[in-house]
């Protein structure tokens, strides 16, 4: 008899099943680990033990009852009366995948079996049945973090046939111990209402209060933006699904109004759209003013909207300040404040009808009585103004420009001592209270003697229409804070008028990128915008969340930019063309005969970048520093690796060919790059060492620096000596001291401080210098989530030295810092260094290249003497012993300040030989100061240089050395990612050595005090600083970045907020593109070079500007200025 399955069910409680037809077979599995269950058929009760299965036949039955409170699976069968039995298993499921992976759960998904009789899918975990489902996905819970699991999905048809099953092996994530990042609308002042929004970077509940009490999980849960109408303090924290809680944030929103104490005149020109009256009364004494020349045509002047009174160049407002009661209330002597508030401020602010009291732009003139009884004119003005952040700018840079939709408040304040101050918005004149003239007796109260005219055009000051918002006079000296209060009051009344997107037209080639700048109008709304980008055709151009457009394939499309602020939505469009000749390459001034690759890599990971370098070779003299060097880079497949201005980025796994062309594309040189996935090996718990502080006498309460400092070192040493891959310190506050010892991290170790604070204690070394953490002679080490604070708050610039180093890193490989803070250092803070003649802790050989050993002639690529080329070719006629070098080397004058004092030829070729003088390898057309690999079995070497004459000078201390071949112990392929550098006396980061640094995603703020007083300074490593990349960072200090020297340095996709970038002319072949310079820093951005460099696709806004230049007068090289956008 053949039985066929008629029913399958699962359960975990009592159940009775009844059927219309007669059944004969019954199969049941008890899935519990310990408890029995029973079932009854025909009055017969049978017990099934835990993890056992019953499978049997009965006389025909129509009812079965299960008695259970544990999980089970059951199948009911009936006789098959047909002639053919289905024994064919269904087809397998496909595309089995995992998503939503956490430490304890994941979701399995698959494409269904193609068989049309599949009824369910059985899921197995590590070989044991887990569940049966009818759909094509299942959430699996109750898993263990960082554990490998094997899942199998089996298709089952209506006849009970099962497929073999599709398997997948996956490892769960580490336990989530990271609290969510909570963002709340920035605090500050508001005039009428304030909308508050809160967001997190992951799924989380936000609990908040608005009554000043501490929030808890019993507090209201944030669900949508809410509006405040009064001064309020909001406190909030976020709690994610893993139970991690953020710290409580406290934000205060203060409602302000215009200052009223001492207010004697207040004209408000707002909220009068459509009014045609040519008179207006003030709000204090009901003094009527007259609008002169205003036609009220609804468009060109008058109250065309609610923002204020639009005045053409010749229009003005006249106030009878010379009549009662104003002429009795106004007194310039002993304290007086006058403010004019307007949009599109330009030219004249006011003048009295008799011309004796005037103000325009950044100055004012008024009459005064001299000691001899005569009348004099006092000028009150300033060129420089200092804002709340200490930034110094000219009046023109301080005033919000025409078309910005931002309000300006110009303030003239006569102080109680009769000195005077000028404000533009919240910035005060830098030259301090302007003293009275030496012959000053008193002000002549011209404003009380003659009518006052607002915006009266005199001596042609007015250049454009202006919109008056308000005008106020106080018969006292307002304090600085009161002046600024009024400015913020009117600023808060601004409304968002739209967005500005630059550039609006973009041309790209496949693989090239262009960053977009999106600003609110007025600008202050920019940081409040929620911005999204959308490509009209992603087959032509892609756009990421940061507004970076990337060319994919030839075509034209638009990119839409949508910005949302509260209930307002604005959309703008950018036209994008991919393909064609984006920019015509310049013509070379020399006869090119070939190309050479000087810096390359054959391997990249997805997301990694590398700076490549090539040199065009000309007939006669191959290359000279005075020559141009025009190179066009191209990738054979930008979807695998794209290249822009010589910066290569890995995009997806595969192999591509990178080609360097000359300007005419006649000559080229190529090499291959293989891109692999950027995967980080997960660690098992047995590879992670969790530090128990008591074992090392470490304190977590900011005490006992002696034991804590030594304990940290002991824990690091223990983890390294026992083969651990990662060490985790518990979260706490660690007090450490360089007077106890320097901490030396070991190789091959991830050092995780779990977001702890590490405070460097003030010590006797603060005025001498120290190294707190010293990374040297190590590889593959990462410091993460350590927040290191120096002793700046406990000392002064005078009582500390620049040599106070929180971190020094030299002679390292693949080592770096991630998600750390480096703050409040009195010295250079974090510094990179170089050890001469050192390789991973070992002393190496120094080889002097003497000027006396050069002779005319060449050595060909096979190592043969070539006397066919003697003009501009000079070969070394001695074998140099290079066996004492490390695995890499560089050639250059690495003494003192480096440079090229004796060897003009930037290019050189080097030939390596074994101990029997057999030629091993030729490295053709290397560049001075760049690192290159030394063949492992090389014993000797010779070089060829390319210049018009043999070297005529050399270092007399080293037998006329023009250069040295050395291994320099420097950081190589190291990184700093997602770190914060702030509030340091000298620099945030001092780059004084290394090649191929990646500095990415960091934030720099308020770094400065002693020289060089900036965020990042490339300096004392000079020319051997090569190939470093500065990408996706934000700079907020007045001086952001300095490139003092170096080669093939790149700055890409960075943001400079009122921060300056300076490139000294010693720097060569830099690539600076897709950066945003928002506002002016300490001075104009300046980019100079001594070799062809690229300045491209940068956006400069809010008075930021730039200049370029070259090191050698008369040279043909230049800084190539490509598609840079200056936005006023």
Secondary structure, 3 states (H helix, E strand, C coil): CCEEEEEEEEECCCEEEEEEEEEEEEEEEECCCCCCEEEEECCEEEEECCCCEEEEEEEEEEEEEEECCCCEEEEEEEECCCCCCCCCCCCCCEEEEEECCCCCCEEEEEECCCCCCEEEEEEEECCEEEEEECCCEEEECCCCCCCEEEEEEEEEECCCCECCCEEEEEECCCCCCCCCCEEECCCEEECCCEEECEEECCCEEEEEECCCCCCCCCCEECCCCEEECCCEEEEEEEEECCCCECCCEEEEEEECCCCCCCEEEEEECCCCCCCCCCEEECCCCCCEEEEECCCCCCCCCEEEECCEEEECCCCEEEECCCCCCHHHHCCCCCCEEEEEEEECCCCEEEEECCCCEEEECCEEEEEEEECCCCEEEEEEECCEEECCCCCEEEHHHHCCCCCCCCEEEEEEEECCCCCEEEEECCEEECCCCECCCCCEEEECCHHHCCCEEECCCCCCCCCCCEEEEEEEEECCCCCHHHHHHHHHHHHHCCCCCEEEEECCEEEECCCCEEECEEEEECHHHHHHCEEEEEECCCCCEEECCCCEEEECCCEEEEEEEEEEECCEEEEEEEEEEECCCCCCCCCCCCCEEEEEEEECCCEEECCCEEECEEEEEECCCCCCCCCCCCCEEEECCCCCEEEECCEEEECCCEEEEEEEECCCCCCEEEEEEEEECCCCCCCCHHHEEECCHHHHCCCCECCCHHHHHHHHHHHHHHHHHCCCCEEECCCCEEEECCCCCCECCCCCCEEEEEEEEEEECCCCCCCCCEEEEEECCEECCEEEEEEEECCHHHCCCCCCCCCEEEEEECCEECCEEECCEEECCCCCEEEECEECCEECCEECCEEEEEHHHEEECEECCCCCEECCCCCCCEEECCCEECCCCCCEEEEECCCCCCCCCCCCCCEEEEEEECCCCCEEEEEEEEECCCCEECCCCCCEEEEEECCCCCCCCCEHHHCCEEEEEECCEECECCEEECCEEECCCCEEEEECCCECCEEECCEEECCCCCCCCEEEEECCCHHHCECCEEECCEECCCEEEEECCCECCEEECCEEECCEEEECCCCECCEEECCEEECCCCCCEEEEECCCEEEECCEEECCCCEEEEECCCCCCCCEEEECCEEEC
